[in-house]
Amino acid sequence: MTDPATPSAQPTSVVRLDVPGGREVTHRDVAANGARFHIAELGEGPLVLLLHGFPQFWWTWRHQLVALADAGFRAVAMDLRGVGGSDRTPRGYDPANLALDITGVVRSLGEPDAALVGHDLGGYLAWTAAAMRPKLVRRLVVASMPHPRRWRSAMLGDVRQTTANSYIWGFQRPWIPERRLTADDAALVGRLIRDWSGPRTPDDEAVETYRRAMCIPSTAHCSIEPYRWMVRSLARPDGIQFNRRMKRPVRVPTLHLHGSLDPVMRTRSAAGSGEYVEAPYRWRLFDGLGHFPHEEDPLAFSSELINWLRDPEPDR
């Protein structure tokens, strides 16, 4: 595995990018939970921390960074452990530790709390952080990901969801998935993004950006490790303990966003997540969008997000 101190693990030219409209975001590294995390920051105001999913990095939130900053928020998108410009550590990819990365970044940014916005794996971790460290989470927004307990039950009890997540089962093999992800300049990343999107597929430039980021040494391995833990721990004591911990209800206002054409996370799997929220919970289904609603229709997604964040009393 690449040493985080080596130049190849600090891919400035690949991940330290600008955002639409010629806006220059502030790129810097912050220390949290024993590692170093790259963040991209824009705007001033209440903190909104954006958490990417697979197979992407912070840049997936480029449209929302601008929209949130213009709306009066301090928008920060972080690279998760092992991805983008963050440290690639040899271990620490279980969801409890990854959630501590997130809450640690909130503290390192000098804020008392944050609104967490997570997509895909980032959404799984946002659910986890809200249950584990509720005092640090002001509000919760999750896109394209059910609550961890819903995800577990769907993976074990819903044949259609198990089939839709066949790529996760494929990740359980040693080393072969990493080689497939990086083969032909990460061509598989491009296929996954296009296959998982609805009719509004991300443009070629965006796809190329994600392919280049996946080719950074050790990124493929670190990206896969959380999914290996999710499956391999299903019958292990640490996985059973995590599932029990996630019985703790989320007690912050929650917005749950989902694309109606998402082929990876079925609407039926995600829709029952409200049973784990003991606070105002709002479900919003985007018609005609797939697994990446924040990129497929950034205007609609950002409008829904900002209007809800501004609502002083979001209704159930």
C-alpha positions as a printed NumPy array, in Angstrom:
array([[  0.   ,   0.   ,   0.   ],
       [  1.217,   3.487,  -0.803],
       [  2.696,   5.434,   2.071],
       [  0.519,   8.529,   2.675],
       [  3.678,  10.632,   2.806],
       [  4.695,   9.802,  -0.751],
       [  3.867,  12.156,  -3.636],
       [  1.68 ,   9.56 ,  -5.362],
       [ -0.61 ,   9.567,  -2.335],
       [ -0.987,  13.358,  -2.515],
       [ -2.466,  13.713,  -6.024],
       [ -2.837,  17.486,  -6.063],
       [ -3.371,  17.814,  -9.793],
       [ -5.971,  15.041,  -9.888],
       [ -8.25 ,  15.935,  -6.975],
       [ -7.621,  19.61 ,  -6.133],
       [ -9.992,  20.919,  -8.752],
       [-12.144,  23.999,  -9.139],
       [-15.94 ,  23.996,  -9.299],
       [-18.407,  25.305, -11.919],
       [-18.606,  29.009, -12.596],
       [-14.891,  29.607, -12.152],
       [-15.249,  29.597,  -8.367],
       [-12.047,  28.769,  -6.546],
       [-12.609,  26.519,  -3.591],
       [-10.185,  26.413,  -0.671],
       [ -8.329,  23.117,  -0.55 ],
       [ -6.619,  22.043,   2.647],
       [ -5.896,  19.067,   4.854],
       [ -7.303,  18.577,   8.343],
       [ -6.32 ,  16.043,  10.992],
       [ -8.996,  13.848,  12.553],
       [ -9.237,  10.388,  14.13 ],
       [ -5.564,   9.631,  13.582],
       [ -5.469,  10.457,   9.862],
       [ -5.295,  13.378,   7.435],
       [ -8.309,  14.326,   5.323],
       [ -8.502,  16.516,   2.255],
       [-11.392,  18.984,   2.176],
       [-12.718,  21.464,  -0.371],
       [-14.436,  24.49 ,   1.149],
       [-16.571,  27.356,  -0.152],
       [-18.716,  29.97 ,   1.582],
       [-19.4  ,  31.139,   5.118],
       [-22.185,  30.336,   7.556],
       [-23.529,  27.188,   9.258],
       [-21.438,  24.15 ,   8.358],
       [-22.749,  21.661,   5.799],
       [-20.413,  18.666,   5.431],
       [-20.773,  16.708,   2.172],
       [-19.835,  13.006,   2.017],
       [-19.294,  11.258,  -1.313],
       [-20.028,   7.681,  -2.297],
       [-18.494,   5.021,  -4.54 ],
       [-16.816,   5.268,  -7.048],
       [-16.333,   9.02 ,  -6.597],
       [-14.563,  11.611,  -4.433],
       [-15.349,  15.113,  -3.094],
       [-15.791,  16.585,  -6.606],
       [-19.165,  14.861,  -6.971],
       [-20.538,  17.74 ,  -4.821],
       [-19.151,  20.518,  -7.05 ],
       [-22.614,  21.88 ,  -7.927],
       [-23.86 ,  21.752,  -4.346],
       [-20.755,  23.528,  -3.008],
       [-21.586,  26.556,  -5.152],
       [-25.318,  26.472,  -4.426],
       [-24.82 ,  26.11 ,  -0.661],
       [-22.21 ,  28.871,  -0.514],
       [-24.51 ,  31.21 ,  -2.448],
       [-27.302,  30.339,  -0.001],
       [-25.248,  31.424,   3.028],
       [-23.713,  28.154,   4.207],
       [-20.15 ,  27.037,   4.862],
       [-20.031,  24.139,   2.409],
       [-17.259,  21.584,   2.921],
       [-16.81 ,  18.409,   0.851],
       [-14.36 ,  15.883,   2.29 ],
       [-12.583,  12.919,   0.761],
       [-13.316,   9.812,   2.811],
       [-10.452,   7.777,   4.234],
       [ -8.469,   6.136,   1.447],
       [ -9.947,   8.232,  -1.379],
       [ -8.999,  11.396,  -3.266],
       [ -6.492,  13.456,  -1.327],
       [ -7.039,  11.806,   2.064],
       [ -4.736,   9.331,   3.803],
       [ -4.69 ,   5.734,   2.642],
       [ -4.301,   3.908,   5.919],
       [ -3.816,   0.119,   6.125],
       [ -6.925,  -0.331,   8.297],
       [ -9.883,   1.561,   9.743],
       [-12.537,   1.011,   7.061],
       [-15.371,  -0.267,   9.238],
       [-18.355,   2.12 ,   9.379],
       [-17.978,   2.999,  13.053],
       [-14.424,   4.225,  12.514],
       [-15.272,   5.967,   9.236],
       [-18.108,   7.785,  11.032],
       [-15.6  ,   8.951,  13.641],
       [-13.514,  10.336,  10.773],
       [-16.484,  12.48 ,   9.817],
       [-17.316,  13.771,  13.27 ],
       [-13.61 ,  14.332,  13.866],
       [-13.466,  16.561,  10.796],
       [-16.399,  18.574,  12.166],
       [-14.415,  19.191,  15.335],
       [-11.229,  19.994,  13.404],
       [-13.128,  22.628,  11.444],
       [-13.873,  24.354,  14.749],
       [-17.63 ,  23.912,  14.522],
       [-19.989,  22.724,  17.271],
       [-22.016,  20.652,  14.792],
       [-22.811,  20.189,  11.111],
       [-25.573,  19.275,   8.738],
       [-24.343,  16.023,   7.176],
       [-25.187,  15.348,   3.532],
       [-24.184,  11.871,   2.364],
       [-24.605,   9.941,  -0.878],
       [-24.268,   6.17 ,  -1.282],
       [-21.481,   5.037,   1.097],
       [-21.321,   8.603,   2.407],
       [-25.012,   8.275,   3.236],
       [-24.425,   5.008,   5.09 ],
       [-21.767,   6.754,   7.157],
       [-23.967,   9.809,   7.711],
       [-26.685,   7.563,   9.161],
       [-24.015,   5.986,  11.382],
       [-22.574,   9.3  ,  12.572],
       [-26.017,  10.658,  13.417],
       [-26.711,   7.607,  15.601],
       [-23.267,   7.476,  17.223],
       [-22.525,  11.191,  17.741],
       [-25.906,  12.971,  17.713],
       [-24.592,  16.111,  19.423],
       [-22.315,  16.793,  16.456],
       [-25.032,  16.369,  13.827],
       [-27.451,  19.271,  13.449],
       [-29.394,  17.801,  10.54 ],
       [-29.09 ,  14.737,   8.341],
       [-29.528,  14.404,   4.574],
       [-29.079,  11.029,   2.881],
       [-29.273,  10.275,  -0.84 ],
       [-29.449,   6.86 ,  -2.508],
       [-28.846,   4.832,   0.65 ],
       [-31.167,   3.156,   3.167],
       [-30.528,   3.148,   6.886],
       [-27.803,   0.545,   7.696],
       [-30.308,  -1.783,   9.336],
       [-32.626,  -1.506,   6.327],
       [-29.675,  -2.15 ,   4.027],
       [-28.733,  -5.261,   5.984],
       [-32.241,  -6.696,   6.005],
       [-32.707,  -5.957,   2.294],
       [-29.404,  -7.579,   1.374],
       [-30.315, -10.71 ,   3.333],
       [-34.034, -10.882,   2.627],
       [-34.763,  -9.271,  -0.746],
       [-33.525, -11.238,  -3.747],
       [-33.92 ,  -8.232,  -6.036],
       [-31.814,  -6.013,  -3.776],
       [-29.198,  -8.738,  -3.427],
       [-29.038,  -8.973,  -7.221],
       [-28.838,  -5.19 ,  -7.586],
       [-25.873,  -5.192,  -5.211],
       [-24.063,  -7.996,  -7.03 ],
       [-21.019,  -5.751,  -7.364],
       [-20.693,  -5.724,  -3.558],
       [-20.636,  -9.508,  -3.456],
       [-17.992,  -9.405,  -6.2  ],
       [-15.846,  -7.161,  -4.014],
       [-15.343, -10.   ,  -1.531],
       [-12.669, -11.663,  -3.654],
       [ -9.062, -10.704,  -2.854],
       [ -7.248,  -8.328,  -5.23 ],
       [ -9.247,  -9.198,  -8.358],
       [-11.766,  -6.351,  -7.82 ],
       [ -8.947,  -3.827,  -7.418],
       [ -7.389,  -4.943, -10.682],
       [-10.709,  -4.759, -12.489],
       [-11.396,  -1.263, -11.164],
       [ -8.083,   0.124, -12.397],
       [ -7.767,  -1.839, -15.672],
       [ -7.744,   0.233, -18.883],
       [ -7.432,   3.503, -16.943],
       [-10.39 ,   2.585, -14.691],
       [-12.769,   1.97 , -17.585],
       [-15.054,   0.048, -15.208],
       [-15.629,   3.226, -13.174],
       [-17.018,   4.907, -16.279],
       [-19.3  ,   1.965, -17.013],
       [-20.625,   1.858, -13.453],
       [-21.425,   5.575, -13.393],
       [-23.228,   5.397, -16.735],
       [-25.071,   2.162, -15.897],
       [-26.22 ,   3.449, -12.5  ],
       [-27.427,   6.822, -13.802],
       [-30.848,   7.594, -15.226],
       [-31.331,   9.19 , -18.666],
       [-29.288,  12.243, -17.59 ],
       [-25.868,  10.601, -17.599],
       [-22.891,  12.609, -16.298],
       [-20.843,  14.047, -19.167],
       [-17.639,  12.512, -20.472],
       [-15.45 ,  15.043, -18.663],
       [-16.953,  14.119, -15.301],
       [-16.552,  10.413, -15.969],
       [-12.909,  10.906, -16.972],
       [-12.291,  12.817, -13.737],
       [-13.573,   9.909, -11.647],
       [-11.538,   7.434, -13.669],
       [ -8.324,   9.389, -13.06 ],
       [ -9.025,   9.599,  -9.32 ],
       [ -9.562,   5.839,  -9.071],
       [ -6.143,   5.257, -10.661],
       [ -4.333,   6.994,  -7.807],
       [ -2.309,   4.221,  -6.107],
       [ -4.191,   2.264,  -3.404],
       [ -7.488,   4.088,  -4.02 ],
       [ -9.237,   1.055,  -5.5  ],
       [ -8.273,  -1.12 ,  -2.536],
       [ -9.348,   1.484,   0.034],
       [-12.623,   2.127,  -1.817],
       [-13.537,  -1.546,  -1.674],
       [-12.589,  -2.226,   1.951],
       [-15.78 ,  -0.736,   3.524],
       [-17.916,  -3.028,   1.364],
       [-15.823,  -6.024,   2.314],
       [-16.446,  -5.225,   5.97 ],
       [-20.198,  -4.848,   5.41 ],
       [-20.525,  -8.356,   3.968],
       [-17.857, -10.26 ,   5.887],
       [-19.077,  -8.906,   9.216],
       [-22.701,  -9.976,   8.738],
       [-22.218, -13.05 ,  10.926],
       [-19.214, -11.826,  12.926],
       [-19.436, -10.375,  16.45 ],
       [-18.282,  -6.93 ,  15.317],
       [-20.941,  -6.771,  12.613],
       [-23.684,  -8.001,  14.942],
       [-22.61 ,  -5.454,  17.55 ],
       [-22.669,  -2.657,  14.952],
       [-26.162,  -3.692,  13.855],
       [-27.334,  -3.554,  17.472],
       [-25.766,  -0.115,  17.947],
       [-27.674,   1.127,  14.932],
       [-30.961,   0.362,  16.706],
       [-30.351,   3.682,  18.424],
       [-32.786,   6.045,  16.711],
       [-31.724,   9.129,  14.787],
       [-33.029,  12.134,  16.702],
       [-32.216,  14.958,  14.284],
       [-34.389,  16.233,  11.403],
       [-33.746,  13.992,   8.4  ],
       [-34.227,  14.479,   4.66 ],
       [-34.102,  11.286,   2.615],
       [-33.607,  11.69 ,  -1.147],
       [-33.818,   8.966,  -3.779],
       [-33.963,   8.569,  -7.55 ],
       [-36.94 ,   6.605,  -8.836],
       [-34.749,   4.848, -11.432],
       [-31.918,   3.93 ,  -9.063],
       [-30.801,   0.435, -10.14 ],
       [-28.383,  -0.02 ,  -7.227],
       [-30.511,   0.808,  -4.195],
       [-34.138,  -0.11 ,  -4.76 ],
       [-36.751,   2.421,  -3.699],
       [-38.445,  -0.277,  -1.657],
       [-35.22 ,  -0.875,   0.283],
       [-34.669,   2.802,   1.089],
       [-38.249,   3.868,   1.754],
       [-38.638,   2.159,   5.133],
       [-35.737,   3.993,   6.742],
       [-38.001,   6.486,   8.492],
       [-38.781,   3.9  ,  11.169],
       [-35.312,   4.583,  12.594],
       [-35.846,   8.34 ,  12.859],
       [-37.483,   9.84 ,  15.961],
       [-37.516,  13.369,  14.562],
       [-39.054,  15.164,  11.575],
       [-38.444,  12.934,   8.543],
       [-39.069,  13.922,   4.938],
       [-38.923,  11.499,   2.013],
       [-38.403,  12.905,  -1.49 ],
       [-38.403,  10.731,  -4.608],
       [-36.898,  12.309,  -7.737],
       [-38.82 ,  11.018, -10.741],
       [-36.667,   9.951, -13.667],
       [-33.312,  10.086, -11.856],
       [-30.938,   7.252, -11.058],
       [-28.294,   6.624,  -8.421],
       [-26.632,  10.054,  -8.68 ],
       [-29.489,  12.58 ,  -8.322],
       [-27.164,  15.356,  -7.149],
       [-25.258,  15.128, -10.448],
       [-28.055,  14.099, -12.791],
       [-30.24 ,  17.084, -11.851],
       [-28.101,  19.349,  -9.64 ],
       [-30.566,  22.242,  -9.727],
       [-33.505,  20.195,  -8.437],
       [-31.368,  18.427,  -5.859],
       [-29.748,  21.632,  -4.575],
       [-33.092,  23.42 ,  -4.379],
       [-34.641,  20.607,  -2.345],
       [-31.6  ,  20.486,  -0.072],
       [-31.324,  24.232,   0.55 ],
       [-35.055,  24.782,   1.07 ],
       [-35.078,  22.032,   3.677],
       [-31.937,  23.289,   5.427],
       [-33.504,  26.751,   5.622],
       [-36.796,  25.455,   7.01 ],
       [-36.725,  26.192,  10.761],
       [-39.286,  23.47 ,  11.477],
       [-39.165,  20.738,   8.838],
       [-42.345,  18.727,   9.038],
       [-42.702,  14.999,   9.213]])
